[in-house]
């Protein structure tokens, strides 16, 4: 049984989702929240497989929530559930670690399909989203921020290679790789090695 928590500030939408899954044999709604902070409080006491989260919420939005879930509860996967189809919103959720993105105009059965897919280890993006276009835009933006060496190291980080392995492959010192890592973390506005790894994985998982 897939344990689902919903973060959504529209009560009627929560009611509709709860009704959809009330007798579902594969998905069970174990809790609901009206904003990100309330959902994090719930996760202190309950374990969820999937969080279906609105992107725009009071107190803590979906991007902040997704980032914190990936930091504190990495086994819980997040699916963005939003009215927004613009590239920035989609890109921000992907960078925060979301495994899916579904538009609210879709049928509730489409939402169910996304939840099942993500629970099975897949990624699911709304059929209308051109994920390749989002990716190409992000790559272009990244290239204007990072140096060629940093971009190459970021790609190697996404492949799971350690600083020593990267240094050996690039015929350079480990200290040089470490310096590049620190520079990238600063340039990209990230918080430590963990976020840099998630950024690299999110970027090259879809866009390489």
N, C-alpha and C positions, 0 to 999 in steps of 0.2 A: 504494500500500500504506500503510495506517494503522499508524504505529509506536506501539506501546502499552507503557507501563511500569506495573506493578502494585505498589502499596504495601499490603501486607496481612500481618498477623502470624500468621495461621492457615495453616500449611503445606499442609494438605489442600485448602483453598480455592484457594490458588495453584496447586496441582497440577491441580485440576479446570479452572481457567481456562486454564492452559497446554495441557491436553489438548484443550479446546474449540477453541483457536485454532491448534493444531499444523498443520493442513492447510487453514486458512482462506485463501481467495484475496484477502481484503480487509484482514485484520488480522494483524499480526505482533507477538508479544510479544518485545521486544528486551531486557528486563531485569525483574527483580523485586526488591523490597526489603521488609524486615520492619518498617521504621518510616520516619518522615519524614526523619530526618537521613541515613539510608542512601540514600534516594531522591534527595535533593538532591546527594549526592556523585556519584551515577550521572549526574545531569543535567549535571554539570561536563564529562563526557566523551561523553555521548550525547544526541542530539536526539530528542525524542518529540513526537508529535502529540497524544496523549492520555495522561493519567495517571488510572488508576482507583485511588482512594485510600479506604482505610478511614477512618472518622472518629475512632475510638478506637484509638490506637496508643501504644506506649511511646516515650519520649525526645522525640518530636515528633508531636503529633496532626494530624488531617486539616485542621483549621482553620488552624493555624500553617503547615502545609505548603502549603496552597492560597494563603495570603497571600504566602508567599515565592516561589512559582512565578510568581504574577502580577507580582511586582516584578522578578524576575530573568529569567524566561523567558515573557514575555507571549504568545508564539505557541503555547505548550503549554496545552491546555485540560484542566481537571480535572473528573472525575465522582466524586461522593461515592458510596461503596459501604458501606452501613451497616445495622446491625440497628435503629438508632434511628429512630423515626418521630415523635418529639416536635418541636414547632415550634421550640424553641430550637436544636436541632442543625441542622435544615434552614435556619433563618434565618442561623445563624452561617456555614454553608458558602456560602450565597448571598452574604452580605456579604463573605466572603473572596474571592469571584470564581468560585465553581464554576459550571460550565455544565450540570450535571446532578446528579441524586440518585436512586439506585436502591437498593431494599431487598434485603438478602441472601436473603430468603425467595423472591425471584423466581427463575425458571429462568435458566440460563446464557444461553439464547437471548435472553432479555429484556435481559440485560447487553450482549449483542452489538448488539442493536437500539439501545440507548442510545449505544454507542460510535460506531456508524455515523451516527446523527443528529447528535451533537455534532461529529464530524469534518466533517460537511457544513454546519456553521455554524448548526445549530439548538440549542435547549436541550431537555433531556429530563428530565422528572420522573416518578417512579414513579406509576403510575395511581391508587394509593391516597392520594397526597398532595394535599390541597386547597390548592394554591398561593395561591389567592385568600384563604383564611382566614389563612394565614401572613402574607401581605402586609398584610391589614387590621390584624392584631395589631401588626405592625411600624410601620405608619403611626401607630397610636394611641400607641405607645410614643414614637416620634419627636416627635410633637406635644407631648408633655409635656416634652420636653427643649429643643427649638428654639423660638425666637420666631417669630411669623408672618412677619416679614421674612426670617429665616434660612431658613425652610421654602420661601418663594418663591424665594429665591436658589439654594437647593439644587436646586430643580426646573429652574431656568434653566441651572445648571451641567450637569445631566444632558442638557440639549439641546445641549451643546457650546459654549455661549457664553462668551466671554472676560469678564474683569472690566470692561473698557471697554464691551463690548456690553451687559452687565447694567446698568452704571451709566447708559448712555444710555436703556435701556428703562425704568428705574425713576426716571429724572430725579434722579439723585443723583451724588455724587462717586465716582471710582474708589477713593479711599482708604477711603470708607465700605464699599464692597463688599469690599475687602481685609480690613477689620477684621471684617466678618461672617464671612468665610472663616476667619480665624484663630480666632474664637470657636467656630465649628462644629467645627473640628478639635480644639479643646480639649474641648468638651462631649462629643463623640462618641468621644474617646479614640483619635483617628487620628494617623497619622504623615505630615503634609505634604499638599500639594495633590494628589498622585497618588492617595493613599488616599481623599481626599475625593471626587475624581472617580469612583473605582470604587464608593464607597458610594452616590453619587447615581445612577449608572448602574444598579447592582444594585437599588436601591429603586424607581426610577421605570420601569425596564424592565418590571417585573412588576406594579407596584401602582398606577400612576397611573390 
